Amino acid sequence: MQEHLYIVAYDICDDKRLRRVFKLMKGYGEWLQLSIFQCRLSARRQAELVELLDGLIVNGQDHVVMLDLGPTDSVKPRVISLGKTFQAVAREPTIV
């Protein structure tokens, strides 16, 4: 089961939906800032996340962008971080 590293950013127009999306994303990745998360996801978990997000947002009003940076075993994110320290999300067991 190969995982990929994703950066997920979103712009949600309604505060209630914004809170729901944020709560959902906390279960899938590490919060970086405001509406940006980094996630290590298998293909199955990525598809599950896409389906859940699609059910929460309103098409035409909200926007979610998911950037696939590639396989976590071979991707080496090159990040410039000003202010706070950036740490790539670590591999850890997923409890289902």
Order of alpha helices (4+ residues) and beta strands (2+ residues): beta-alpha-beta-beta-alpha-beta
